[in-house]
Structure formats: C-alpha cells, structure tokens
Amino acid sequence: MMWSMLTVSLWILLLFPQTVLAEISQQLRSKEPINVSADRLEADMKKGVATFTGKVTARQGDVAIHARSMTVFYTTGGKGDVERAEFDGDVRIVQNDRVAVADKGLFLNREGQVVLSGHAEVHEAGSSVTGDEIVYYLNESRSVISSDPTSRVNAVFRPQGEAK
C-alpha cells in the first residue's frame, strides 16, 4: 500500500509543473486575441520587434502574464508570426488558481518551449515546485527543473482533498 501511494504521489508530483505549464502554453499558442496593456510600446516594423514596458499585462483567454517588460520578436515580410516573446522583471503567469513566477520568462514558438528562469516557481492548490530554471517542452509534455550548484530543486506535493 505504501509503495502504491508513493508511486502515485511521485507520478502526480512529476506531472504537476507539466500540467500547469501545459495548460498555460496551450493558451499561449491559441488563436484567441492577445490583449496587451503597458505604459509604453515601441515597435520597429523593419526589425520585427515590439517592446512593451511598464506594468505590462498580456491576456489571452484565461491566462494573464504580468512583467515589467515584454519584447515580442515576429517574422517580417509575411504573416508576422511570433517567433519568441521575452518577459523580464517580476514575471507572473496566472491561470485561475495556477501561478508561475520567475525573474524572466521566454516563449520560443518554433522550438515549442516555455522557459522560466531566476527563482522560478509554479504553484497550484497548495503544491509547488521551485528551481533556478523551469523548462517546459510544449510538444513533448515534459518539463525539466534545474538549479545552480549552490541551490536545489524543491517540490511540495499536497494530495488532493488535503486542506491547504
């Protein structure tokens, strides 16, 4: 009995950041409109770069991304598809009761990756995982959480039904 509880607990724990980031990343790749508000927008159409600064909030569906700045790199001369988006400064991604925070965030569209770096954390329903970097591979439904040699990856799993 103990072995099966441990196996289930570890399975859910390992899937926790993947589940949270998978749902967030699906929203990032959706066709719903993205609404961005910021104090300032500077766009360079020739270079294919748009930089939002000052209390940036980007919303798409039920996902909101907050940061001090967001730089979007997109293709030029065609559809203007997003190649990558960089988020800097107090990055917070919120979807319902799921929250991911980090110093920096990166969305790599072609590579299918979301990277949170610098004090990266993902929280949901009392469970959490923390590390220096969390990489979620969108197309593979897997994540890698790592820390530098002076710190460690930490995870807290709260079984469903247990009070927070």
Secondary structure as UniProt FT lines:
FT   HELIX           2..28
FT   STRAND          35..37
FT   STRAND          40..44
FT   TURN            45..48
FT   STRAND          49..60
FT   TURN            61..62
FT   STRAND          63..74
FT   STRAND          82..95
FT   TURN            96..97
FT   STRAND          98..108
FT   TURN            109..112
FT   STRAND          113..124
FT   TURN            125..126
FT   STRAND          127..137
FT   TURN            138..141
FT   STRAND          142..146
FT   TURN            149..150
FT   STRAND          154..156
FT   TURN            160..161
//
